[in-house]
Amino acid sequence: MDKAAIKRDPEAFRSTLTHGLGPMRLVHTGGTTGEPLQFHKDAGLRSSSHAAMYRFQEWMGVSVSDPKLLVWGTAIVKPGLGPMI
């Protein structure tokens, strides 16, 4: 499977078994290898991602209730260099 296959028919990769998992939201990658790839995430996947982030913060000694500043970003690379990273 590659990005081209997903872009050709994105609905073929969308589950029909997501009843009760909350709304599907369209998200996208940063596009460092060319065009951003769009795909859907359900509430379960979004929830798991947040849980992993909070678990990591706890391992680093940062409590959920601690004040914090979150800076989020992506590496900046020359166009076309992304596939080599």
Phi, psi and omega per residue, in radians:
M1 nan 2.473 3.079
D2 -2.451 3.053 -3.110
K3 -1.051 -0.640 -3.121
A4 -1.051 -0.689 3.134
A5 -1.130 -0.715 3.136
I6 -1.190 -0.711 3.134
K7 -1.156 -0.618 -3.137
R8 -1.110 -0.728 -3.065
D9 -2.540 1.293 -3.067
P10 -1.090 -0.530 -3.126
E11 -1.175 -0.411 3.123
A12 -1.181 -0.342 -3.117
F13 -1.797 0.104 3.132
R14 -1.693 2.165 -3.092
S15 -1.187 2.533 3.029
T16 -1.723 0.021 -3.081
L17 -1.845 0.694 -3.077
T18 -1.866 0.311 -3.139
H19 -1.053 2.289 3.099
G20 1.482 -0.005 -3.132
L21 -1.709 0.231 3.126
G22 1.514 3.058 -3.086
P23 -1.208 2.542 3.027
M24 -1.423 2.379 3.119
R25 -2.109 2.414 3.107
L26 -1.412 2.162 3.117
V27 -2.199 3.023 -3.139
H28 -2.596 2.752 3.065
T29 -1.384 3.027 -3.121
G30 -1.307 -0.308 3.108
G31 1.421 0.407 -3.097
T32 -1.166 -0.345 3.123
T33 -1.742 0.222 -3.112
G34 2.427 -2.111 3.120
E35 -1.420 2.466 3.058
P36 -1.076 2.543 3.089
L37 -1.722 2.214 3.103
Q38 -1.719 2.460 3.102
F39 -2.716 2.947 -3.095
H40 -1.774 2.512 3.019
K41 -2.169 2.406 3.062
D42 -1.654 3.043 -3.091
A43 -1.083 -0.588 3.136
G44 -1.103 -0.762 3.128
L45 -1.198 -0.723 3.095
R46 -1.084 -0.708 3.133
S47 -1.132 -0.746 3.121
S48 -1.107 -0.676 3.121
S49 -1.108 -0.758 3.112
H50 -1.144 -0.712 3.135
A51 -1.075 -0.716 3.120
A52 -1.119 -0.700 3.123
M53 -1.116 -0.790 -3.135
Y54 -1.163 -0.657 3.102
R55 -1.092 -0.775 3.121
F56 -1.065 -0.767 3.127
Q57 -1.063 -0.713 3.093
E58 -1.076 -0.724 3.102
W59 -1.067 -0.538 -3.138
M60 -1.520 0.057 3.103
G61 1.515 0.256 3.128
V62 -1.855 2.031 -3.133
S63 -1.363 2.737 3.102
V64 -1.028 -0.604 -3.088
S65 -1.488 -0.123 3.125
D66 -1.219 2.488 3.022
P67 -1.179 2.490 -3.103
K68 -2.694 2.761 3.039
L69 -2.067 2.152 -3.137
L70 -1.866 2.076 3.083
V71 -1.906 2.119 -3.041
W72 -2.081 2.400 3.118
G73 -2.890 -2.947 3.141
T74 -2.421 2.726 3.110
A75 -1.150 2.505 3.101
I76 -1.758 2.101 -3.121
V77 -2.242 2.780 3.087
K78 -1.137 2.498 3.081
P79 -0.935 2.341 3.134
G80 1.541 -0.221 -3.128
L81 -1.463 -0.391 -3.101
G82 -0.861 -0.821 -3.113
P83 -1.094 -0.339 -3.114
M84 -1.505 -0.230 -3.094
I85 -1.462 nan nan
